[in-house]
Amino acid sequence: MRELFEGKTILVTGGTGSIGSEIVRQLIPYGPKHIRVLSRDEYKQFELRQELAEHGNLRFLLGDVRDLERLGRAVEGVHIVFHAAAMKRVEACEYNPFEVVQTNVVGTQNVITAALDNGVDRVVGISTDKAVAPTGTMGATKLLAEKLMAWASFYRAEPKKTFLCVRFGNVLDSRGSVIPIFKRRIERGEPILLHDEAMRRFIMSIPKAVGLVFKAAKLARGGEIFVLKMPVITIRHLAEVLVEEYAPRVGRDPGEIEIRVTGKNPGEKLDEELMTAEERSRCLVVDDYGIIISERRAQDYQFPDQVEGFTTHENIIGKEELRALLLEEKLL
């Protein structure tokens, strides 16, 4: 990793979000020349600047990935781009579909265009399991963003540039995720609202998510999608563990916190997958992650006959295992 990042100028779009800011934090020890943090929110930039004030190689840039001219300026002299800017709230995306297209699709193409025009060596796009067989606007736009990123490596033969994506499950305790929402409701003594008791999700911590991003950046040849084998939980178990463990810590009686089922939001699924059947046919499995090879390069590889471990019907952990995981990650 040090060889990849040391002395380089790196841009992180969405750099003050949960994933983007953790990318910034984990880049610092590798000694990049400059880290440019691009985001729309000046207050979040202020907070991150205060947190990392002792590091003189950070540059904070206000801007939006919808603005191609701004991106062109931001990527001048940049070697690597981590593209984490996105609209990701499922319900908000359903009710504002074209706004989501503007950010997740047009914004991604703007990042690609600016990177190609400025000779950026490597671009890593952050995606989601909701891009697999999408049923909602957010997933559909992230699928299109993946397609744009996966094929960008082949726009020009010379000089060769590497574009790739990393597909996440639910990132624990990220901004807008269910853990902080459930905690706030417990603190106020309000019911926890579940959309469906049977809903299952992949989970990963923010540091592990960024670890996969860095590993993908190092290993990619271009056009790949990287996915991590993750534990699977039921949302009901998550709610129960949080009530049992967190309520007493904030002065609430766990028996008084109701868990109420309200029904699925538009665009939501009961279960998720990390790859389609077609993608499984061109997936390499290395340790605990899968590498979906671009169709343009699939003929160069020999793939396993069967790929397992990337659906919410596999690797399901029980309530006590979930409790131990949350305690280990210091989320309780």
C-alpha positions in Angstrom: 0.0 0.0 0.0 2.8 2.4 0.8 4.2 1.9 -2.7 0.8 2.7 -4.1 0.1 5.9 -2.1 3.4 7.4 -0.8 4.2 10.7 -2.4 1.0 10.6 -4.5 -1.7 13.2 -4.9 -5.1 11.6 -4.1 -8.6 12.9 -4.5 -11.5 11.6 -2.4 -15.0 12.7 -3.7 -17.6 12.6 -1.0 -14.6 12.9 1.3 -16.5 14.0 4.4 -19.0 11.2 4.4 -18.7 8.0 6.5 -16.6 6.1 3.9 -14.9 9.0 2.3 -13.6 10.4 5.6 -12.4 7.0 6.7 -10.5 6.7 3.4 -8.9 10.0 4.2 -7.9 8.9 7.8 -6.5 5.6 6.6 -4.5 7.2 3.7 -2.6 9.5 6.0 -0.2 7.0 7.5 1.0 6.0 4.0 2.5 9.4 3.3 0.7 10.8 0.3 1.9 14.1 -0.9 -1.6 15.6 -0.9 -5.1 14.4 -0.1 -7.8 16.5 -1.7 -11.1 16.2 0.0 -14.0 17.2 -2.3 -17.6 17.5 -0.9 -20.6 19.8 -0.8 -20.9 20.4 2.9 -18.8 23.1 4.3 -19.6 22.3 7.9 -18.6 18.6 7.5 -15.4 19.9 6.0 -14.8 22.1 9.0 -15.3 19.2 11.4 -12.9 16.9 9.5 -10.4 19.8 9.2 -10.5 20.2 13.0 -10.1 16.5 13.6 -7.1 16.2 11.3 -5.6 19.7 11.9 -2.1 18.4 12.5 -1.8 16.9 9.0 -0.6 19.6 6.6 -1.1 17.6 3.4 -4.9 17.8 3.4 -6.7 20.1 0.9 -10.4 20.8 1.3 -12.3 21.5 -1.8 -16.0 22.6 -1.9 -17.7 21.2 -5.0 -20.2 18.8 -6.5 -19.5 15.8 -8.8 -22.4 17.1 -11.0 -20.1 20.0 -11.9 -17.6 18.8 -14.5 -15.7 22.0 -14.7 -15.1 21.9 -10.9 -14.0 18.3 -11.1 -11.6 19.1 -13.9 -9.8 21.6 -11.5 -10.0 19.2 -8.6 -8.2 16.3 -10.4 -5.3 18.4 -11.9 -2.1 16.6 -11.0 -4.0 13.7 -9.2 -2.7 10.1 -9.4 -5.6 8.3 -7.7 -9.3 9.1 -7.2 -11.5 7.4 -4.7 -15.1 8.2 -5.8 -17.3 8.0 -2.7 -19.8 10.8 -3.5 -23.3 9.5 -4.0 -27.0 9.7 -3.0 -27.7 6.5 -1.1 -30.8 6.9 1.1 -33.3 4.4 -0.5 -36.5 6.2 0.4 -35.1 9.7 -0.6 -33.9 8.2 -3.9 -37.3 6.8 -4.7 -39.0 10.2 -4.4 -36.3 12.2 -6.2 -35.2 9.9 -9.0 -33.7 12.3 -11.4 -31.7 14.0 -8.7 -30.2 10.6 -8.0 -29.4 10.1 -11.7 -27.7 13.5 -11.7 -25.4 12.6 -8.8 -24.9 8.8 -9.1 -24.8 8.5 -12.9 -23.9 11.8 -14.4 -21.6 12.6 -11.5 -19.8 9.3 -12.0 -19.4 10.0 -15.7 -18.0 13.4 -14.8 -15.5 11.8 -12.5 -14.5 9.4 -15.3 -14.3 12.3 -17.9 -12.2 14.5 -15.6 -9.9 11.6 -14.7 -9.3 10.6 -18.4 -8.7 14.3 -19.4 -6.2 14.8 -16.7 -4.3 11.5 -16.9 -5.3 10.1 -13.5 -3.8 6.6 -13.1 -6.4 4.9 -11.0 -10.1 5.5 -10.1 -11.9 3.4 -7.5 -15.7 3.7 -7.5 -17.7 2.9 -4.3 -20.9 0.8 -5.0 -23.5 -1.2 -3.2 -25.1 -4.6 -3.1 -28.3 -2.8 -4.1 -26.8 -2.6 -7.7 -27.4 -6.3 -8.1 -30.8 -7.0 -9.7 -32.0 -3.6 -8.5 -35.6 -2.9 -7.6 -35.2 0.7 -6.7 -33.8 4.0 -8.0 -30.7 4.0 -5.9 -29.7 0.5 -6.9 -30.5 1.1 -10.6 -28.3 4.3 -10.6 -25.4 2.5 -8.8 -25.6 -0.3 -11.4 -25.3 2.3 -14.2 -22.4 3.9 -12.3 -20.7 0.5 -12.1 -21.2 -0.1 -15.8 -19.6 3.3 -16.6 -16.7 2.7 -14.3 -16.1 -0.9 -15.4 -15.8 0.1 -19.1 -13.8 3.3 -18.6 -10.6 1.3 -18.5 -11.1 0.4 -22.1 -11.9 3.9 -23.5 -8.3 4.5 -24.6 -5.6 2.0 -25.3 -2.7 4.3 -24.3 -1.9 5.4 -21.8 -3.5 2.6 -19.9 -5.7 3.7 -17.0 -7.4 1.6 -14.3 -11.0 2.0 -13.3 -12.7 -0.4 -10.9 -15.6 -0.7 -8.4 -16.0 -2.0 -4.9 -19.4 -3.3 -3.9 -20.4 -2.9 -0.2 -23.1 -4.4 2.0 -24.6 -2.4 4.8 -21.7 -0.5 6.5 -22.2 -0.5 10.3 -22.7 2.8 11.9 -22.3 4.8 8.7 -24.2 8.1 8.5 -27.9 7.4 7.9 -27.6 3.6 8.6 -29.9 1.8 11.0 -27.7 1.6 14.0 -27.6 5.4 14.8 -31.3 5.6 13.9 -32.2 2.8 16.3 -29.9 4.3 19.0 -31.6 7.7 18.8 -35.1 6.1 19.1 -33.9 4.0 22.2 -32.5 7.2 23.8 -35.9 8.9 23.4 -37.8 5.8 24.5 -39.5 5.5 21.2 -40.4 2.3 19.3 -37.9 0.9 16.9 -39.5 0.7 13.5 -38.7 -2.3 11.3 -39.8 -2.5 7.7 -40.0 -6.3 7.7 -38.9 -8.8 10.4 -37.5 -11.2 7.8 -35.3 -8.6 6.2 -31.6 -9.8 6.0 -28.6 -7.8 5.2 -24.8 -8.1 4.7 -22.9 -6.1 7.3 -19.3 -4.8 7.4 -17.5 -2.2 9.6 -16.3 1.1 8.2 -12.6 0.1 8.6 -13.1 -3.2 6.9 -14.9 -1.5 4.1 -12.0 0.9 3.5 -9.6 -2.0 3.8 -11.3 -3.7 0.9 -11.2 -0.4 -1.1 -7.4 -0.2 -0.6 -6.9 -3.9 -1.5 -8.9 -3.4 -4.6 -7.0 -0.3 -5.6 -3.7 -2.3 -5.3 -4.8 -5.5 -7.1 -7.0 -4.2 -10.0 -6.0 -4.3 -13.6 -9.1 -2.5 -14.8 -12.8 -3.1 -15.1 -13.2 -5.3 -12.0 -15.8 -5.3 -9.3 -14.5 -6.3 -5.8 -16.9 -7.8 -3.2 -16.2 -9.0 0.3 -17.6 -12.1 1.9 -19.6 -10.7 4.8 -21.7 -12.0 7.7 -25.5 -11.8 7.2 -27.9 -10.7 9.9 -31.6 -10.3 10.3 -32.7 -6.7 11.1 -34.9 -8.1 13.9 -31.9 -9.5 15.7 -30.0 -6.2 15.3 -33.0 -4.3 16.9 -33.2 -6.8 19.7 -29.5 -6.7 20.5 -29.5 -2.9 20.5 -32.5 -2.7 22.8 -31.0 -5.3 25.2 -27.5 -3.7 25.3 -27.9 0.0 24.6 -31.1 0.8 26.4 -29.7 0.3 30.0 -26.7 2.4 29.1 -28.9 5.4 28.3 -31.2 4.9 31.3 -34.0 3.1 29.5 -35.7 -0.1 30.5 -35.3 -2.6 27.5 -38.8 -4.0 28.3 -40.4 -0.6 27.5 -38.8 -0.3 24.1 -41.3 -1.6 21.5 -40.2 -3.2 18.2 -42.8 -2.4 15.6 -43.1 -3.6 12.0 -44.3 -0.9 9.6 -43.9 -2.5 6.1 -41.3 -2.1 3.4 -40.4 1.2 1.8 -40.6 1.6 -1.9 -37.5 0.2 -3.6 -36.5 -2.1 -0.7 -35.7 -5.8 -0.9 -36.1 -8.5 1.7 -32.8 -10.1 0.7 -29.7 -8.8 -1.1 -27.1 -10.4 -3.3 -23.5 -9.4 -4.0 -23.4 -10.7 -7.5 -25.7 -12.0 -10.3 -25.6 -15.5 -11.6 -23.8 -14.2 -14.8 -21.2 -12.4 -12.6 -20.6 -15.6 -10.7 -19.5 -17.3 -13.9 -16.6 -14.8 -14.2 -15.7 -14.4 -10.5 -12.4 -15.3 -8.9 -12.4 -16.0 -5.1 -9.3 -14.9 -3.2 -9.4 -15.5 0.6 -12.5 -13.7 1.8 -13.3 -11.6 -1.2 -14.5 -12.1 -4.8 -13.2 -10.3 -7.9 -15.7 -10.1 -10.8 -13.6 -9.8 -13.9 -14.6 -7.5 -16.8 -16.2 -9.3 -19.8 -13.4 -7.7 -21.8 -10.8 -9.7 -19.9 -12.7 -12.8 -18.9 -11.1 -14.9 -21.6 -7.7 -14.5 -19.9 -8.8 -16.3 -16.7 -10.0 -19.7 -15.6 -12.9 -19.5 -13.2 -14.2 -21.9 -10.5 -17.2 -24.0 -11.4 -19.1 -22.8 -8.4 -18.9 -19.6 -6.3 -20.5 -19.6 -2.9 -20.9 -17.2 0.0 -22.2 -14.0 -1.6 -26.0 -14.2 -0.9 -28.0 -13.4 2.3 -29.0 -17.1 2.4 -25.4 -17.9 3.3 -23.1 -16.9 6.2 -26.0 -16.0 8.4 -24.9 -15.3 12.0 -27.1 -15.7 15.1 -28.1 -13.2 17.7 -25.2 -13.9 20.1 -22.6 -13.8 17.3 -24.1 -10.4 16.2 -23.9 -9.2 19.8 -20.2 -10.2 20.0 -19.4 -8.6 16.7 -21.0 -5.3 17.7 -19.1 -5.3 21.0 -15.9 -6.1 19.2 -16.5 -3.1 16.8 -17.3 -0.9 19.8 -20.8 -0.2 18.5 -22.6 -0.9 21.7 
